[in-house]
Each structure stands twice: as C-alpha cells, then as structure tokens.
Amino acid sequence: MSNDTAAKPAKKKPDNWLSQGERGTVWLIHLTFGVATLIGRTLMRPIVAVIALFYTLTDRKAGRASRDWLRRVHGKDQGFWATYRHIRTFTQVTLDRIFLCSGKTRGLKFTRTGNEYLEKQFASGHGAVLLGGHLGSFEAMRSGGDEDQIKINIVGHFENAKMINALLSRLDPDRAATVIHIGDDPVGQMARVHDRLEAGDFVALLGDRTGLNERTVEATFMGETAHFPAGPFLLASVMKCPVYLTFGLYRSPNQYDLSCEPFAEKLHLPRKNREAGLREVVQRFADRLEHYARKAPENWFNFYDFWNKDRTPEASRTRHHRKVSGGAPSV
C-alpha cells in the first residue's frame, strides 16, 4: 500500500462532559436512593464513603480530572486521599439531592448570604436570571427558594443524567414542571423561558459547561484559558432582566452555604462591539466562579478536562462561528 493511501490514525476526540454517560445501572441507582430514603442521611454517610472510595479507585478519568483541579488550586500534587475527599464531596452532594427533592431537609443546615437580593426581586413581581455553575449544589439553592415561595426553573442539557433526573422527578413531581430541557428545540424553549420570567419566576442558567457544537467564549480561569458557553449569557441578555450570581457550597458534614450577589441589572451587549462585550461578561463570570471555587475547592464538580487540551484551533473557530443554540448545561 502506498503512503498516499495509508490509513491515517484517528484523531483523539476532545473530552466533553456530555459524552460521559451515567455510571451505574437503573436498579443500582434506585437501590441506593431507596436505601437512603429508608435509613436516612446520617446512616448513609458510611455507605457514601464506600461508594466514593470505589469510584476513586475505578474511575480513572474522574480521578485524573480531580488531581488536575486540586493541583491548580493548591499549586502542587495533593495525593490519593485529597482526590478521595473531592469525589466523596460530590457523592454526598449528589445523594443529598434525594433529601432536598423529597423535602427531607431535617438535619441539614443552611446559611444565607445576599438572600435579601432575592427577596427584594421576588417582592417586585418581576422575574430574574440566576447564574451559577457546577460548583456545590443548585438543588440546595432551589430548596432555599421553596422555603421563601420563590419558584426557580432550571434550564439545561440533561442527556447524560436521565436516570437520576427521572428518579428525582418521581420524588418531586412538581420538579419536572420547573426543568426546561434545551434538547433539540432551543428556540421553543427560549419562548418558554421568556414566559416563565414574565410570570415572575426565576430562571437558573449554569454558565460553566459547553454543549456539543455550542458556541464558546474564551476566558482566563485558574490561570489558564478555558472555554465557556456563550448561550447562557446571550440568553440572559435577550431576556433583559436582572441577573444574579448564585451558589450553594457544601460544608461537611451537613451544611450548605447559599450565596447570592448582583451580576447585572440587565446584561447589555453593545451592537457595535458585541464580541468584546460578551468576552468581558464571560470573564467577569469566570473571575467570580474562581473566587467561589477557591473558597470550597472540593465543591468543583466538573470531572473532565475542563481546559480541554485536545481542542484544536479549527474546532474552536467552528464553535465560535456557529449559531448560538441557547441554554445552559445540566445540573
């Protein structure tokens, strides 16, 4: 065979969180959550420790991403047990979703910083965008909103978490009505988002994960260039409503620190220099995300190559020029 016709080695596909399916099977997920409901959160903690140890030992991709993250935060390698604590935090927060969705929050403590902004906005009768990320628990933020009669809708991609989200919706039927899945109809879902905001609801967008073939914006994060989705920020600008930055950080063993701060009265992107305006907004978000991530590094739940070393210049340009699909990543 000539050199001209020789098969070329396949290019390695960029790591993307949507390409990572759920770990475990339906019956195992239901069994774990069933046991949790039966014996309660306190007795589940030793089981959580075992589950976290299992994934630390067997999930190489998650372990590699955790080690990379902790190295960036602390400036040096942290070792096996630091990775274990990181994955254990994620496991506990994931399990806590069952208690938060089922209203069984007894034993959980919540602190609130900046809650007055949400209260004032809610009292105005006008909707707002809550901008967050995969840092800590947005379910804890929703739980806090329920206590104050604030209705929070979450917009996102949920393709890679169907089993868990289906189970959570069964535990809390009202939850399904407040989840807006972008899917294959972003335009229709944008109309739905607009209707919710007009009704005075809050709409949550997570601004740290890019969807497949989604337009991205570069920003400096943890000292290196990372790619953030343009969709949540463009959607927030189109809705012309107040935007607040919100996080629910987990503190072992049973506390969630809920925080809210104003991000923009209205997210304005100038027509003449729209790209520069978008980059400025995304960089501002990345700076605040880094601030909160450094406060609670074990709450960082992006267990994949966030900085995407395999991203090619061609792929970046394709994403940059592609028409925005709207929406935000999954919860």
N, C-alpha and C positions, 0 to 999 in steps of 0.2 A: 504493500500500500504506500502511495506517495505521501510526502509531507503535506501536500496541499489538501489531501482528503483524509488525513489522520484526524481521529476524533479528538476534540478539544475537551479538556477537563471541565466539568460543570462548575459554574461559579457558586460559591457559597451564598446562600440566601441570607439577607440581613435578618438579624434577630428581631422579632416583633411580638409584642405581648399577645396579640390576637391569634397568633399561630400556635400558642401554647394552650392545649386543652386542659380540662379539669383533671386533676389527679384523683384517682379513686373511682369507685363504681356507684351506681344509684343506690344499691342496697346498703353499701358501706356508709355512704353519706347519711342516709335515712337512719341507719342503726346508731351512728354516732350522735346525731341530733336527738334521736329518740331517747337514748340513754341520758343525754344531758338534761332533757326535759324531766325525766323520771327522778334523777338523783340530785339535780341542782348544780349550780355553778361551783360551789366550794368543793364538793366531792369530785367534780370533773377535773380539777386542776392537776392531780397526779396523772390522769389519763392524757391531758393536754401535753404534759411534759414528755410522756412516752411517744405520742404522735409526733411531736416536734423533733425528738431525737431520731425517730425513724426517717423523717424527711431530710434532716440534716445529713444523715448517713447515705441516703439513697438518691436524693435529687441533686445531681451534680451541677446542673445549670443554676438552680436557686442558690446553691452554696457558693458557686463562683461569683454570682452577682452580689451576694451578701458580703463576701470578702472584699470585693472591689469597692463597694459602698463604704464599708467600715474603714477601709484603708484611706479613702478620700476624706472621711470625717476626722479621723484621728491622726492621719499623717504617717501611719505605719501599720503593718500587719497586726491583726488582733487575735488570731488563733481560732481554734475549733470552737471553744466554748462561747466566744463572742458571737460567732455565726449561729450557734445553737440558740442563744438568748434572743437573737434577732428573729429567727424563724419561730421560736416559741411565742414571742410577742404577736407575730402575725397569726399564729394558730389560735391564740387566746382571743384576739380581737375578732377573728372570723367566727369562732364559736359564740362569742358574745352577741353576735347578730341575732341568734335564735332567741336569746333572752330579751333583747331590745325589741324585736319584732312581735314577740308574744306578750309584751308588756310586763314581763317578769324582771323588773329592774331593782327589786328589793336586794339590798346588799351592795348595789353599785352606787358610787358617789359621783356627783357632777359638780365641777366648779365652772363658773361662767365669767368671762372677761369680755366686755363690749356688748353684753346682751341688750343694753339699752338702745343700741342702734337698731336691732331687730324689732324691739318692742315699739319704738317710735315709727319705724317703717310700716309695721303691721297696723298700727293705730291710724295711719294715714289712709288706709284702704287701697293703696297702690302696690302693685307687685314689684319684685326686685329679683336680681340675679345673685345667687350665692356662688362664688367662685372658689373651688377647692382643688384638692389633688388626692392621690393615693398615699396619703400620709395620715396615719391614725384611722379613725372610724367616722365616716359620714353618717352611718346609721345612728351613732350617738348624737350627732347634730340633729337628725330627724326626730329622735326621741325627745330631745330638749324642746324642739319645736312643737311636738304634740302636746307637751305639758302646757305650753302657752297658747294652744289652739292655732298655731301657725302651720299652715299647710305647705309642705315642701315637696315639690316634684323633682325627680332626678332624671336628667337627660343623659343618654349614653349608648354605648355599644355593649351588648350583653351576650354576644355569640359564644364566648368561651367560658361562661358561667351559668349555663342554662339550668343545670341540676340544682345548684344551690339557690338560685333565684326563684325557681319553681317551688322549692320547699318553703322558702321564706314567704312567698305569696300565699301559700296554703295556710301558713301560720297566721298571717295577717292579710285577709282578703282585700282590705282597703288599700294595701300597699301596691297591688297590681295597677290600681287606677291612678297612682301617682308616679309610675315609672314610664317614661317616654323613651321607647327604643327607636333609635335612628334607623337602623336596618337599611332597607333599600328605598325608602321613601323620605329622604331628608327634607324635601320641600313641604310635603304634607305635615311632617312633624314640626317644622318651623311654625306653621299656622297654628298647630296645637299649642306650642309654647306661647305664642302670642295670645291665644285665648286664655290660657292659664294666668298670664301676667295681667291681662285686662280684668280678670276676675279677682285680682288682688292676691293671688298665690305667689309663693316664692318658687323660683326655678333654679336648681343646682346644676352647675356645669363643672366638670373636673378638667383642669387645663394642663395636665402633665403627660398625657399619653396620646400618641398619634394613631389614627385608624389606618387600615390598609389603603394605600394610594391617596391618602389625605394630604392636603397642602400643609407644609410645615414652615416654621419660622425659627431661625437660629437665635440662641441667646446663651450667654455665659452662665453656667450653673456649676457650683462647686469647683470653680477654677478652670473649667473646660467647656468648649462649645457643645451644646446639646440641642436637639430638635424638639420643639413644642408644637402642638396642633394649632393651626390658625382658626379652625372652626369655632371653638367656644368664644373666642374674643370677637370675631366677626359677628357671630350671632348676638352677643351681648350689645355690640354697637348698633346693630339693626333694631333691637328692641327698645333702645332709647329710654332706659330705666336705670335706677341706681344699681350699682354693683358693689357687693361686699365680699371681702375675703374671709373665709370661714374654715376652721379646722377643729377636729375633736381628737386630741392626743391622749393616748392610753398611758396611765401610770400604774405599774404593778403595785398591789395585786388587784385593786377593784375601783380605780378612779379614772374618770375621763375629764380632761381639762378642755372645755369648749371655749373657743375664742372667735371673736368677730371684729373686723375693722373695716372702715370705709375704703373702697378701692377707687371708685369714681362715681360722681353724681350722675353722669352719663358718659359712656365710653365713646368719645368723639374721635373719629379718624378723618383727618382732613383729606379732601378730594385731591388736591394738588400734589401732596406728598404722602399718599396713603400707606405705601410700603414702609417708609421711615416711621410713621406714626404707629403702625402695627408692631414694628420691631421694638419701639420704645415701650409700648404697653406690655408686650410679652416679657421684655427684660425686667420690667418693674415687678411683674408677677413672679418671675424666676428668682429675683432677689428676695422677695418675701417668703417664697417657698423654701429657699435655702435657710433663711432665718429660723423658720419654724422647724425645719428638718434638723438643724444643728441643736435645737433645744431638746429634741427627742429623736435621736438618730435611729433607734430600734423601731420607730413607727414608720419608717420608709418601706413601702410595700410594693415597689417596682422590682420584682425579682427576675430581671432580664437585663441585657446590655443596654442600659438607658442611653448611653452616649453613642451607641451603635457604631462601633469601629469599622464595620463592614459596609457602611453606607457609601456608595460610590458617588462622585460628582454628578454623573448622569442621572442617577436615581433622585438625587436632591433637586436637580433642575426640573425633572419631570413632576415631582411633587409640588414644587414651587409654582409652576405654571398651571397646574391642574385646577379646574373649577372647584371651589370650596364645597365640601359635602355637608358642612354644618355639623352641629352636635358635639358630643364630648365622649370620652372613654367611659368604660364601665366602672361600676362602683367596687 
